[in-house]
Amino acid sequence: MATATLRTQIGPADHGRKMSMAAFARADSQEGWLYELARGVVDVTDIPGVPHYLIVERLADLFTLYKFKHPDRTFYRAGGGECRIRIPGMRSDRHPDQAVYLTPPPAGKDAWGRWVPDLVVEVVSKGGEDRDYVDKAEEYLRAGVREYWILDPFKRKMLVHRRDGDTWKRKTVAETATSRPSLLPGLAVKVGEFLGPESKRGR
């Protein structure tokens, strides 16, 4: 008779708990919080406010419309609950706000461990600046991401990271400017429109 495997349960009290990538991938999480594995440690954060998600929604609409107009250029667009980036060498398991994959997933098991998005976007939340600007920038570079955007509603700007070998080339795009990513020809990102006026009033 087969023995049922007990799944790890994680919640807010597990913030800072050391955990393996395998255990984190199998864990059941308490609803109402966001969970990532950061360098072998469980990182639990509160769900950001409405202004944050309005920015994420605008980005999702942008990428979805682009895929509709250019079906041969992108394969998959995903939000935080629809993909994961696993970086075994750094023991991290991340769920970006938005990710764009230009090619199909690799064959075989554990696609999330080997399928790396070409473009990743994070929207900064209050208190998460170091996580987005430092930790995830290092991890996404290690994972093989080709371009990484940070939209910062507090500083009212976007920071674009473009891969240059094994380093990032960084470019700051002001609120009043437009960014045109080389990975998605014909796309125009008007930074101020994506940040929106409501992000000036709260998280």
C-alpha positions as CSV (number, residue, x, y, z in Angstrom):
1,M,0.0,0.0,0.0
2,A,1.5,3.4,-1.0
3,T,2.2,5.9,1.7
4,A,0.9,9.4,1.2
5,T,3.6,12.1,1.0
6,L,3.1,14.9,3.5
7,R,3.4,18.3,1.9
8,T,5.1,21.2,3.7
9,Q,2.8,23.9,4.8
10,I,4.1,27.5,4.8
11,G,2.6,30.8,6.0
12,P,3.6,34.2,7.2
13,A,5.4,32.8,10.3
14,D,7.8,31.0,8.0
15,H,9.4,34.2,6.7
16,G,13.1,33.7,7.1
17,R,12.9,29.9,7.3
18,K,15.6,28.0,5.5
19,M,14.2,25.6,2.9
20,S,15.4,23.5,0.0
21,M,14.2,24.3,-3.5
22,A,12.6,20.9,-3.8
23,A,10.6,21.4,-0.5
24,F,9.6,24.9,-1.5
25,A,8.3,23.7,-4.9
26,R,6.1,21.1,-3.3
27,A,4.9,23.3,-0.4
28,D,1.3,24.4,0.1
29,S,1.1,28.1,1.1
30,Q,-1.4,30.0,3.2
31,E,-3.5,32.3,1.1
32,G,-3.3,36.1,1.4
33,W,0.5,36.4,1.1
34,L,3.2,36.2,-1.6
35,Y,5.9,33.6,-1.3
36,E,9.4,33.3,-3.0
37,L,12.5,31.4,-2.1
38,A,15.4,33.8,-1.8
39,R,18.9,32.3,-1.6
40,G,17.5,29.3,0.3
41,V,15.3,31.3,2.6
42,V,11.5,31.7,2.5
43,D,10.6,35.3,1.7
44,V,7.0,36.1,2.6
45,T,5.6,39.5,1.6
46,D,2.2,41.2,2.0
47,I,0.1,41.5,-1.1
48,P,0.8,44.9,-2.6
49,G,-1.9,47.6,-2.9
50,V,-4.2,48.4,-5.8
51,P,-1.8,50.9,-7.5
52,H,0.8,48.2,-7.8
53,Y,-1.6,45.8,-9.5
54,L,-3.0,48.4,-11.8
55,I,0.6,48.9,-13.2
56,V,0.9,45.1,-13.5
57,E,-2.4,44.9,-15.3
58,R,-1.4,47.7,-17.8
59,L,1.8,45.7,-18.5
60,A,-0.2,42.5,-19.0
61,D,-2.5,44.2,-21.4
62,L,0.4,45.7,-23.3
63,F,2.1,42.3,-23.8
64,T,-1.1,40.5,-24.6
65,L,-2.0,43.1,-27.3
66,Y,1.5,42.8,-28.7
67,K,1.2,39.0,-28.9
68,F,-2.1,39.4,-30.6
69,K,-0.6,41.7,-33.2
70,H,2.6,39.7,-33.5
71,P,1.8,36.1,-32.9
72,D,5.1,34.9,-34.4
73,R,7.3,37.0,-32.1
74,T,6.2,35.9,-28.7
75,F,5.1,32.5,-27.3
76,Y,3.8,33.1,-23.8
77,R,3.1,35.9,-21.4
78,A,2.8,35.2,-17.7
79,G,2.1,36.9,-14.4
80,G,3.4,36.0,-11.0
81,G,1.1,33.1,-10.5
82,E,1.6,31.7,-14.0
83,C,5.3,31.1,-14.1
84,R,8.4,30.6,-12.0
85,I,12.1,31.2,-12.5
86,R,14.2,28.7,-10.7
87,I,17.9,29.5,-10.1
88,P,19.4,26.4,-8.5
89,G,22.9,27.9,-8.3
90,M,21.5,30.6,-6.0
91,R,18.8,28.5,-4.4
92,S,16.1,31.0,-5.5
93,D,12.6,30.4,-6.8
94,R,11.0,33.6,-8.1
95,H,7.6,34.7,-9.5
96,P,8.0,37.9,-11.5
97,D,5.2,40.4,-11.9
98,Q,5.4,39.9,-15.7
99,A,7.4,37.6,-17.9
100,V,7.6,37.2,-21.7
101,Y,8.9,34.0,-23.4
102,L,9.8,34.3,-27.0
103,T,10.3,30.5,-27.5
104,P,8.4,27.3,-26.6
105,P,9.4,25.4,-23.4
106,P,12.0,22.7,-23.4
107,A,10.7,19.1,-23.7
108,G,10.7,16.9,-20.7
109,K,10.0,17.3,-17.0
110,D,10.7,20.3,-14.8
111,A,10.2,22.9,-17.6
112,W,10.2,25.7,-15.0
113,G,13.7,24.7,-14.0
114,R,15.0,25.1,-17.6
115,W,12.6,27.5,-19.4
116,V,13.9,31.0,-18.9
117,P,11.8,34.1,-19.9
118,D,13.5,36.5,-22.3
119,L,12.0,39.5,-20.7
120,V,11.1,40.0,-17.0
121,V,9.4,43.0,-15.3
122,E,9.1,43.8,-11.6
123,V,7.1,46.6,-10.1
124,V,8.7,48.0,-6.9
125,S,6.7,47.7,-3.7
126,K,7.5,49.8,-0.6
127,G,10.1,47.9,1.3
128,G,11.1,45.7,-1.6
129,E,13.6,48.0,-3.3
130,D,16.7,46.0,-2.5
131,R,14.9,42.8,-3.5
132,D,14.1,44.2,-7.0
133,Y,17.2,46.4,-7.6
134,V,19.8,44.1,-6.2
135,D,18.8,40.5,-5.5
136,K,16.6,39.8,-8.4
137,A,18.9,41.7,-10.8
138,E,21.7,39.3,-9.9
139,E,19.4,36.2,-10.0
140,Y,17.8,37.0,-13.3
141,L,21.2,37.6,-14.9
142,R,22.4,34.3,-13.6
143,A,19.2,32.6,-14.8
144,G,19.8,33.8,-18.4
145,V,17.1,36.5,-18.7
146,R,18.0,38.8,-21.6
147,E,16.2,41.9,-20.5
148,Y,14.9,43.0,-17.0
149,W,12.7,46.1,-16.4
150,I,12.1,47.7,-13.0
151,L,9.1,50.0,-12.9
152,D,9.4,52.2,-9.8
153,P,6.2,54.1,-8.9
154,F,8.0,55.9,-6.0
155,K,10.9,57.2,-8.0
156,R,8.7,57.6,-11.1
157,K,11.0,56.0,-13.5
158,M,11.9,52.7,-15.2
159,L,15.3,51.1,-15.1
160,V,16.1,48.8,-18.1
161,H,18.7,46.1,-17.8
162,R,19.9,44.6,-21.1
163,R,22.2,41.6,-21.1
164,D,25.8,42.3,-22.3
165,G,27.5,38.9,-22.0
166,D,27.6,38.1,-18.3
167,T,26.8,41.6,-17.1
168,W,23.9,44.1,-17.4
169,K,23.9,47.3,-19.3
170,R,21.5,49.7,-17.4
171,K,19.5,52.6,-18.7
172,T,17.2,54.8,-16.7
173,V,14.0,55.9,-18.6
174,A,12.3,59.0,-17.1
175,E,8.6,59.2,-16.4
176,T,8.2,61.5,-19.4
177,A,10.1,59.3,-21.8
178,T,9.3,56.3,-24.0
179,S,11.3,53.0,-24.0
180,R,11.4,50.8,-27.1
181,P,12.7,47.3,-26.3
182,S,14.8,45.6,-28.9
183,L,13.4,42.2,-28.0
184,L,9.9,43.3,-29.0
185,P,10.2,45.4,-32.2
186,G,7.5,48.0,-32.6
187,L,6.6,48.1,-28.9
188,A,6.5,51.5,-27.2
189,V,6.5,51.8,-23.4
190,K,5.4,55.2,-22.2
191,V,6.6,55.1,-18.7
192,G,4.3,57.7,-17.2
193,E,1.2,56.1,-18.6
194,F,2.2,52.8,-17.1
195,L,3.0,54.2,-13.7
196,G,-0.3,56.0,-13.6
197,P,-1.4,58.9,-11.4
198,E,-2.8,56.7,-8.7
199,S,0.7,55.3,-7.9
200,K,1.6,58.7,-6.5
201,R,-1.0,58.3,-3.8
202,G,0.0,54.9,-2.3
203,R,1.3,51.4,-2.8
